[in-house]
Amino acid sequence: MVIERTNNEIIIRLPAHVDTDGLQKLIDYLTYKEATSQSKATQSDVDKLATDVKEGWWSRNRNKFIKE
């Protein structure tokens, strides 16, 4: 593995035999960290948003699972 830092980015070079599933999980985590690095949201804000999204989804899809 080689890690190189330039003025604008960090470059990581890995051998071709590295497990791509594990690598994808790492990339997903790094993408999340990059996307949320400037966020001012609190955990409470995130929890409320998750609850609202779940309730909205359930409202739209309830009839697919429960027949009255």
mmCIF file as gemmi writes it, N, C-alpha and C atoms, coordinates in Angstrom:
data_model
loop_
_atom_site.group_PDB
_atom_site.id
_atom_site.type_symbol
_atom_site.label_atom_id
_atom_site.label_alt_id
_atom_site.label_comp_id
_atom_site.label_asym_id
_atom_site.label_entity_id
_atom_site.label_seq_id
_atom_site.pdbx_PDB_ins_code
_atom_site.Cartn_x
_atom_site.Cartn_y
_atom_site.Cartn_z
_atom_site.occupancy
_atom_site.B_iso_or_equiv
_atom_site.pdbx_formal_charge
_atom_site.auth_seq_id
_atom_site.auth_asym_id
_atom_site.pdbx_PDB_model_num
ATOM 1 N N . MET Axp A 1 ? 0.856 -1.166 0 1 0 ? 1 A 1
ATOM 2 C CA . MET Axp A 1 ? 0 0 0 1 0 ? 1 A 1
ATOM 3 C C . MET Axp A 1 ? 0.897 1.222 0 1 0 ? 1 A 1
ATOM 4 N N . VAL Axp A 2 ? 0.493 2.216 -0.787 1 0 ? 2 A 1
ATOM 5 C CA . VAL Axp A 2 ? 1.213 3.478 -0.851 1 0 ? 2 A 1
ATOM 6 C C . VAL Axp A 2 ? 0.205 4.595 -0.595 1 0 ? 2 A 1
ATOM 7 N N . ILE Axp A 3 ? 0.529 5.489 0.323 1 0 ? 3 A 1
ATOM 8 C CA . ILE Axp A 3 ? -0.307 6.647 0.602 1 0 ? 3 A 1
ATOM 9 C C . ILE Axp A 3 ? 0.48 7.883 0.223 1 0 ? 3 A 1
ATOM 10 N N . GLU Axp A 4 ? -0.108 8.714 -0.607 1 0 ? 4 A 1
ATOM 11 C CA . GLU Axp A 4 ? 0.559 9.915 -1.101 1 0 ? 4 A 1
ATOM 12 C C . GLU Axp A 4 ? -0.342 11.117 -0.867 1 0 ? 4 A 1
ATOM 13 N N . ARG Axp A 5 ? 0.22 12.192 -0.341 1 0 ? 5 A 1
ATOM 14 C CA . ARG Axp A 5 ? -0.541 13.421 -0.118 1 0 ? 5 A 1
ATOM 15 C C . ARG Axp A 5 ? -0.069 14.468 -1.121 1 0 ? 5 A 1
ATOM 16 N N . THR Axp A 6 ? -1.025 15.068 -1.833 1 0 ? 6 A 1
ATOM 17 C CA . THR Axp A 6 ? -0.722 16.18 -2.722 1 0 ? 6 A 1
ATOM 18 C C . THR Axp A 6 ? -1.347 17.426 -2.113 1 0 ? 6 A 1
ATOM 19 N N . ASN Axp A 7 ? -1.279 18.537 -2.81 1 0 ? 7 A 1
ATOM 20 C CA . ASN Axp A 7 ? -1.892 19.768 -2.291 1 0 ? 7 A 1
ATOM 21 C C . ASN Axp A 7 ? -3.4 19.653 -2.155 1 0 ? 7 A 1
ATOM 22 N N . ASN Axp A 8 ? -4.023 18.868 -3.03 1 0 ? 8 A 1
ATOM 23 C CA . ASN Axp A 8 ? -5.49 18.825 -3.093 1 0 ? 8 A 1
ATOM 24 C C . ASN Axp A 8 ? -6.126 17.522 -2.655 1 0 ? 8 A 1
ATOM 25 N N . GLU Axp A 9 ? -5.326 16.461 -2.482 1 0 ? 9 A 1
ATOM 26 C CA . GLU Axp A 9 ? -5.948 15.174 -2.214 1 0 ? 9 A 1
ATOM 27 C C . GLU Axp A 9 ? -4.958 14.202 -1.58 1 0 ? 9 A 1
ATOM 28 N N . ILE Axp A 10 ? -5.513 13.099 -1.095 1 0 ? 10 A 1
ATOM 29 C CA . ILE Axp A 10 ? -4.708 11.99 -0.601 1 0 ? 10 A 1
ATOM 30 C C . ILE Axp A 10 ? -4.959 10.815 -1.543 1 0 ? 10 A 1
ATOM 31 N N . ILE Axp A 11 ? -3.903 10.225 -2.046 1 0 ? 11 A 1
ATOM 32 C CA . ILE Axp A 11 ? -4.008 9.117 -2.993 1 0 ? 11 A 1
ATOM 33 C C . ILE Axp A 11 ? -3.552 7.84 -2.291 1 0 ? 11 A 1
ATOM 34 N N . ILE Axp A 12 ? -4.391 6.813 -2.346 1 0 ? 12 A 1
ATOM 35 C CA . ILE Axp A 12 ? -4.07 5.518 -1.746 1 0 ? 12 A 1
ATOM 36 C C . ILE Axp A 12 ? -4.004 4.496 -2.868 1 0 ? 12 A 1
ATOM 37 N N . ARG Axp A 13 ? -2.88 3.823 -2.982 1 0 ? 13 A 1
ATOM 38 C CA . ARG Axp A 13 ? -2.708 2.789 -4.006 1 0 ? 13 A 1
ATOM 39 C C . ARG Axp A 13 ? -2.647 1.435 -3.303 1 0 ? 13 A 1
ATOM 40 N N . LEU Axp A 14 ? -3.488 0.509 -3.771 1 0 ? 14 A 1
ATOM 41 C CA . LEU Axp A 14 ? -3.574 -0.822 -3.187 1 0 ? 14 A 1
ATOM 42 C C . LEU Axp A 14 ? -3.286 -1.87 -4.242 1 0 ? 14 A 1
ATOM 43 N N . PRO Axp A 15 ? -2.743 -3.025 -3.843 1 0 ? 15 A 1
ATOM 44 C CA . PRO Axp A 15 ? -2.54 -4.104 -4.801 1 0 ? 15 A 1
ATOM 45 C C . PRO Axp A 15 ? -3.88 -4.621 -5.327 1 0 ? 15 A 1
ATOM 46 N N . ALA Axp A 16 ? -3.873 -5.153 -6.524 1 0 ? 16 A 1
ATOM 47 C CA . ALA Axp A 16 ? -5.104 -5.603 -7.18 1 0 ? 16 A 1
ATOM 48 C C . ALA Axp A 16 ? -5.787 -6.747 -6.442 1 0 ? 16 A 1
ATOM 49 N N . HIS Axp A 17 ? -5.082 -7.487 -5.602 1 0 ? 17 A 1
ATOM 50 C CA . HIS Axp A 17 ? -5.693 -8.636 -4.921 1 0 ? 17 A 1
ATOM 51 C C . HIS Axp A 17 ? -6.479 -8.256 -3.66 1 0 ? 17 A 1
ATOM 52 N N . VAL Axp A 18 ? -6.559 -6.978 -3.321 1 0 ? 18 A 1
ATOM 53 C CA . VAL Axp A 18 ? -7.299 -6.544 -2.128 1 0 ? 18 A 1
ATOM 54 C C . VAL Axp A 18 ? -8.782 -6.856 -2.303 1 0 ? 18 A 1
ATOM 55 N N . ASP Axp A 19 ? -9.419 -7.346 -1.232 1 0 ? 19 A 1
ATOM 56 C CA . ASP Axp A 19 ? -10.841 -7.693 -1.218 1 0 ? 19 A 1
ATOM 57 C C . ASP Axp A 19 ? -11.695 -6.475 -1.581 1 0 ? 19 A 1
ATOM 58 N N . THR Axp A 20 ? -12.423 -6.544 -2.68 1 0 ? 20 A 1
ATOM 59 C CA . THR Axp A 20 ? -13.195 -5.389 -3.128 1 0 ? 20 A 1
ATOM 60 C C . THR Axp A 20 ? -14.433 -5.128 -2.265 1 0 ? 20 A 1
ATOM 61 N N . ASP Axp A 21 ? -14.996 -6.166 -1.644 1 0 ? 21 A 1
ATOM 62 C CA . ASP Axp A 21 ? -16.158 -5.939 -0.77 1 0 ? 21 A 1
ATOM 63 C C . ASP Axp A 21 ? -15.756 -5.1 0.444 1 0 ? 21 A 1
ATOM 64 N N . GLY Axp A 22 ? -14.674 -5.464 1.081 1 0 ? 22 A 1
ATOM 65 C CA . GLY Axp A 22 ? -14.187 -4.692 2.218 1 0 ? 22 A 1
ATOM 66 C C . GLY Axp A 22 ? -13.768 -3.301 1.807 1 0 ? 22 A 1
ATOM 67 N N . LEU Axp A 23 ? -13.15 -3.197 0.652 1 0 ? 23 A 1
ATOM 68 C CA . LEU Axp A 23 ? -12.732 -1.896 0.136 1 0 ? 23 A 1
ATOM 69 C C . LEU Axp A 23 ? -13.941 -1.011 -0.134 1 0 ? 23 A 1
ATOM 70 N N . GLN Axp A 24 ? -15.019 -1.589 -0.673 1 0 ? 24 A 1
ATOM 71 C CA . GLN Axp A 24 ? -16.227 -0.805 -0.935 1 0 ? 24 A 1
ATOM 72 C C . GLN Axp A 24 ? -16.832 -0.286 0.362 1 0 ? 24 A 1
ATOM 73 N N . LYS Axp A 25 ? -16.821 -1.095 1.41 1 0 ? 25 A 1
ATOM 74 C CA . LYS Axp A 25 ? -17.326 -0.64 2.704 1 0 ? 25 A 1
ATOM 75 C C . LYS Axp A 25 ? -16.5 0.531 3.23 1 0 ? 25 A 1
ATOM 76 N N . LEU Axp A 26 ? -15.193 0.452 3.061 1 0 ? 26 A 1
ATOM 77 C CA . LEU Axp A 26 ? -14.313 1.537 3.484 1 0 ? 26 A 1
ATOM 78 C C . LEU Axp A 26 ? -14.596 2.798 2.672 1 0 ? 26 A 1
ATOM 79 N N . ILE Axp A 27 ? -14.767 2.653 1.366 1 0 ? 27 A 1
ATOM 80 C CA . ILE Axp A 27 ? -15.057 3.804 0.513 1 0 ? 27 A 1
ATOM 81 C C . ILE Axp A 27 ? -16.406 4.418 0.882 1 0 ? 27 A 1
ATOM 82 N N . ASP Axp A 28 ? -17.402 3.589 1.16 1 0 ? 28 A 1
ATOM 83 C CA . ASP Axp A 28 ? -18.71 4.097 1.585 1 0 ? 28 A 1
ATOM 84 C C . ASP Axp A 28 ? -18.576 4.911 2.867 1 0 ? 28 A 1
ATOM 85 N N . TYR Axp A 29 ? -17.785 4.418 3.812 1 0 ? 29 A 1
ATOM 86 C CA . TYR Axp A 29 ? -17.577 5.136 5.07 1 0 ? 29 A 1
ATOM 87 C C . TYR Axp A 29 ? -16.868 6.47 4.811 1 0 ? 29 A 1
ATOM 88 N N . LEU Axp A 30 ? -15.84 6.455 3.982 1 0 ? 30 A 1
ATOM 89 C CA . LEU Axp A 30 ? -15.117 7.691 3.689 1 0 ? 30 A 1
ATOM 90 C C . LEU Axp A 30 ? -16 8.694 2.948 1 0 ? 30 A 1
ATOM 91 N N . THR Axp A 31 ? -16.864 8.197 2.069 1 0 ? 31 A 1
ATOM 92 C CA . THR Axp A 31 ? -17.807 9.066 1.372 1 0 ? 31 A 1
ATOM 93 C C . THR Axp A 31 ? -18.762 9.717 2.372 1 0 ? 31 A 1
ATOM 94 N N . TYR Axp A 32 ? -19.247 8.927 3.323 1 0 ? 32 A 1
ATOM 95 C CA . TYR Axp A 32 ? -20.107 9.448 4.386 1 0 ? 32 A 1
ATOM 96 C C . TYR Axp A 32 ? -19.381 10.52 5.195 1 0 ? 32 A 1
ATOM 97 N N . LYS Axp A 33 ? -18.129 10.24 5.586 1 0 ? 33 A 1
ATOM 98 C CA . LYS Axp A 33 ? -17.355 11.201 6.37 1 0 ? 33 A 1
ATOM 99 C C . LYS Axp A 33 ? -17.151 12.501 5.597 1 0 ? 33 A 1
ATOM 100 N N . GLU Axp A 34 ? -16.884 12.397 4.314 1 0 ? 34 A 1
ATOM 101 C CA . GLU Axp A 34 ? -16.701 13.587 3.489 1 0 ? 34 A 1
ATOM 102 C C . GLU Axp A 34 ? -18.009 14.374 3.376 1 0 ? 34 A 1
ATOM 103 N N . ALA Axp A 35 ? -19.115 13.673 3.151 1 0 ? 35 A 1
ATOM 104 C CA . ALA Axp A 35 ? -20.413 14.327 2.969 1 0 ? 35 A 1
ATOM 105 C C . ALA Axp A 35 ? -20.891 15.018 4.242 1 0 ? 35 A 1
ATOM 106 N N . THR Axp A 36 ? -20.551 14.469 5.394 1 0 ? 36 A 1
ATOM 107 C CA . THR Axp A 36 ? -21.04 15.02 6.661 1 0 ? 36 A 1
ATOM 108 C C . THR Axp A 36 ? -20.028 15.902 7.371 1 0 ? 36 A 1
ATOM 109 N N . SER Axp A 37 ? -18.865 16.103 6.79 1 0 ? 37 A 1
ATOM 110 C CA . SER Axp A 37 ? -17.803 16.839 7.478 1 0 ? 37 A 1
ATOM 111 C C . SER Axp A 37 ? -18.176 18.289 7.773 1 0 ? 37 A 1
ATOM 112 N N . GLN Axp A 38 ? -19.011 18.882 6.968 1 0 ? 38 A 1
ATOM 113 C CA . GLN Axp A 38 ? -19.408 20.277 7.168 1 0 ? 38 A 1
ATOM 114 C C . GLN Axp A 38 ? -20.772 20.409 7.847 1 0 ? 38 A 1
ATOM 115 N N . SER Axp A 39 ? -21.377 19.278 8.192 1 0 ? 39 A 1
ATOM 116 C CA . SER Axp A 39 ? -22.722 19.292 8.769 1 0 ? 39 A 1
ATOM 117 C C . SER Axp A 39 ? -22.73 19.881 10.169 1 0 ? 39 A 1
ATOM 118 N N . LYS Axp A 40 ? -23.773 20.643 10.43 1 0 ? 40 A 1
ATOM 119 C CA . LYS Axp A 40 ? -23.973 21.196 11.764 1 0 ? 40 A 1
ATOM 120 C C . LYS Axp A 40 ? -25.131 20.486 12.478 1 0 ? 40 A 1
ATOM 121 N N . ALA Axp A 41 ? -25.624 19.42 11.853 1 0 ? 41 A 1
ATOM 122 C CA . ALA Axp A 41 ? -26.743 18.67 12.414 1 0 ? 41 A 1
ATOM 123 C C . ALA Axp A 41 ? -26.308 17.944 13.684 1 0 ? 41 A 1
ATOM 124 N N . THR Axp A 42 ? -27.212 17.914 14.645 1 0 ? 42 A 1
ATOM 125 C CA . THR Axp A 42 ? -26.965 17.167 15.88 1 0 ? 42 A 1
ATOM 126 C C . THR Axp A 42 ? -27.53 15.759 15.717 1 0 ? 42 A 1
ATOM 127 N N . GLN Axp A 43 ? -27.186 14.881 16.631 1 0 ? 43 A 1
ATOM 128 C CA . GLN Axp A 43 ? -27.745 13.531 16.586 1 0 ? 43 A 1
ATOM 129 C C . GLN Axp A 43 ? -29.255 13.587 16.721 1 0 ? 43 A 1
ATOM 130 N N . SER Axp A 44 ? -29.758 14.518 17.513 1 0 ? 44 A 1
ATOM 131 C CA . SER Axp A 44 ? -31.2 14.691 17.669 1 0 ? 44 A 1
ATOM 132 C C . SER Axp A 44 ? -31.85 15.064 16.333 1 0 ? 44 A 1
ATOM 133 N N . ASP Axp A 45 ? -31.211 15.953 15.574 1 0 ? 45 A 1
ATOM 134 C CA . ASP Axp A 45 ? -31.722 16.328 14.25 1 0 ? 45 A 1
ATOM 135 C C . ASP Axp A 45 ? -31.779 15.113 13.332 1 0 ? 45 A 1
ATOM 136 N N . VAL Axp A 46 ? -30.728 14.314 13.356 1 0 ? 46 A 1
ATOM 137 C CA . VAL Axp A 46 ? -30.65 13.125 12.502 1 0 ? 46 A 1
ATOM 138 C C . VAL Axp A 46 ? -31.722 12.117 12.902 1 0 ? 46 A 1
ATOM 139 N N . ASP Axp A 47 ? -31.902 11.912 14.207 1 0 ? 47 A 1
ATOM 140 C CA . ASP Axp A 47 ? -32.924 10.98 14.689 1 0 ? 47 A 1
ATOM 141 C C . ASP Axp A 47 ? -34.319 11.427 14.262 1 0 ? 47 A 1
ATOM 142 N N . LYS Axp A 48 ? -34.604 12.717 14.352 1 0 ? 48 A 1
ATOM 143 C CA . LYS Axp A 48 ? -35.915 13.248 13.963 1 0 ? 48 A 1
ATOM 144 C C . LYS Axp A 48 ? -36.139 13.05 12.475 1 0 ? 48 A 1
ATOM 145 N N . LEU Axp A 49 ? -35.13 13.335 11.668 1 0 ? 49 A 1
ATOM 146 C CA . LEU Axp A 49 ? -35.252 13.144 10.223 1 0 ? 49 A 1
ATOM 147 C C . LEU Axp A 49 ? -35.507 11.679 9.896 1 0 ? 49 A 1
ATOM 148 N N . ALA Axp A 50 ? -34.776 10.774 10.541 1 0 ? 50 A 1
ATOM 149 C CA . ALA Axp A 50 ? -34.969 9.343 10.301 1 0 ? 50 A 1
ATOM 150 C C . ALA Axp A 50 ? -36.394 8.917 10.658 1 0 ? 50 A 1
ATOM 151 N N . THR Axp A 51 ? -36.894 9.4 11.766 1 0 ? 51 A 1
ATOM 152 C CA . THR Axp A 51 ? -38.265 9.076 12.188 1 0 ? 51 A 1
ATOM 153 C C . THR Axp A 51 ? -39.27 9.597 11.167 1 0 ? 51 A 1
ATOM 154 N N . ASP Axp A 52 ? -39.092 10.839 10.722 1 0 ? 52 A 1
ATOM 155 C CA . ASP Axp A 52 ? -40.005 11.427 9.739 1 0 ? 52 A 1
ATOM 156 C C . ASP Axp A 52 ? -39.993 10.645 8.429 1 0 ? 52 A 1
ATOM 157 N N . VAL Axp A 53 ? -38.813 10.248 7.987 1 0 ? 53 A 1
ATOM 158 C CA . VAL Axp A 53 ? -38.696 9.492 6.738 1 0 ? 53 A 1
ATOM 159 C C . VAL Axp A 53 ? -39.389 8.14 6.877 1 0 ? 53 A 1
ATOM 160 N N . LYS Axp A 54 ? -39.16 7.448 7.992 1 0 ? 54 A 1
ATOM 161 C CA . LYS Axp A 54 ? -39.781 6.142 8.202 1 0 ? 54 A 1
ATOM 162 C C . LYS Axp A 54 ? -41.3 6.256 8.246 1 0 ? 54 A 1
ATOM 163 N N . GLU Axp A 55 ? -41.805 7.287 8.936 1 0 ? 55 A 1
ATOM 164 C CA . GLU Axp A 55 ? -43.255 7.466 9.026 1 0 ? 55 A 1
ATOM 165 C C . GLU Axp A 55 ? -43.84 7.759 7.653 1 0 ? 55 A 1
ATOM 166 N N . GLY Axp A 56 ? -43.16 8.589 6.877 1 0 ? 56 A 1
ATOM 167 C CA . GLY Axp A 56 ? -43.638 8.907 5.528 1 0 ? 56 A 1
ATOM 168 C C . GLY Axp A 56 ? -43.649 7.674 4.643 1 0 ? 56 A 1
ATOM 169 N N . TRP Axp A 57 ? -42.594 6.869 4.734 1 0 ? 57 A 1
ATOM 170 C CA . TRP Axp A 57 ? -42.525 5.647 3.946 1 0 ? 57 A 1
ATOM 171 C C . TRP Axp A 57 ? -43.659 4.713 4.34 1 0 ? 57 A 1
ATOM 172 N N . TRP Axp A 58 ? -43.876 4.558 5.638 1 0 ? 58 A 1
ATOM 173 C CA . TRP Axp A 58 ? -44.923 3.653 6.116 1 0 ? 58 A 1
ATOM 174 C C . TRP Axp A 58 ? -46.292 4.131 5.658 1 0 ? 58 A 1
ATOM 175 N N . SER Axp A 59 ? -46.513 5.443 5.699 1 0 ? 59 A 1
ATOM 176 C CA . SER Axp A 59 ? -47.8 5.988 5.249 1 0 ? 59 A 1
ATOM 177 C C . SER Axp A 59 ? -48.046 5.663 3.775 1 0 ? 59 A 1
ATOM 178 N N . ARG Axp A 60 ? -47.02 5.744 2.963 1 0 ? 60 A 1
ATOM 179 C CA . ARG Axp A 60 ? -47.155 5.476 1.533 1 0 ? 60 A 1
ATOM 180 C C . ARG Axp A 60 ? -47.222 3.992 1.197 1 0 ? 60 A 1
ATOM 181 N N . ASN Axp A 61 ? -46.676 3.143 2.044 1 0 ? 61 A 1
ATOM 182 C CA . ASN Axp A 61 ? -46.558 1.724 1.707 1 0 ? 61 A 1
ATOM 183 C C . ASN Axp A 61 ? -47.337 0.772 2.602 1 0 ? 61 A 1
ATOM 184 N N . ARG Axp A 62 ? -48.022 1.287 3.593 1 0 ? 62 A 1
ATOM 185 C CA . ARG Axp A 62 ? -48.747 0.455 4.558 1 0 ? 62 A 1
ATOM 186 C C . ARG Axp A 62 ? -49.702 -0.507 3.877 1 0 ? 62 A 1
ATOM 187 N N . ASN Axp A 63 ? -50.428 -0.01 2.861 1 0 ? 63 A 1
ATOM 188 C CA . ASN Axp A 63 ? -51.433 -0.844 2.202 1 0 ? 63 A 1
ATOM 189 C C . ASN Axp A 63 ? -50.823 -2.025 1.454 1 0 ? 63 A 1
ATOM 190 N N . LYS Axp A 64 ? -49.53 -2.013 1.179 1 0 ? 64 A 1
ATOM 191 C CA . LYS Axp A 64 ? -48.872 -3.148 0.525 1 0 ? 64 A 1
ATOM 192 C C . LYS Axp A 64 ? -48.646 -4.309 1.491 1 0 ? 64 A 1
ATOM 193 N N . PHE Axp A 65 ? -48.632 -3.992 2.785 1 0 ? 65 A 1
ATOM 194 C CA . PHE Axp A 65 ? -48.319 -5.005 3.796 1 0 ? 65 A 1
ATOM 195 C C . PHE Axp A 65 ? -49.515 -5.403 4.66 1 0 ? 65 A 1
ATOM 196 N N . ILE Axp A 66 ? -50.458 -4.488 4.825 1 0 ? 66 A 1
ATOM 197 C CA . ILE Axp A 66 ? -51.627 -4.757 5.671 1 0 ? 66 A 1
ATOM 198 C C . ILE Axp A 66 ? -52.874 -4.594 4.84 1 0 ? 66 A 1
ATOM 199 N N . LYS Axp A 67 ? -53.601 -5.689 4.679 1 0 ? 67 A 1
ATOM 200 C CA . LYS Axp A 67 ? -54.875 -5.657 3.934 1 0 ? 67 A 1
ATOM 201 C C . LYS Axp A 67 ? -56.005 -5.555 4.939 1 0 ? 67 A 1
ATOM 202 N N . GLU Axp A 68 ? -56.824 -4.558 4.778 1 0 ? 68 A 1
ATOM 203 C CA . GLU Axp A 68 ? -57.944 -4.355 5.705 1 0 ? 68 A 1
ATOM 204 C C . GLU Axp A 68 ? -59.249 -4.746 5.08 1 0 ? 68 A 1
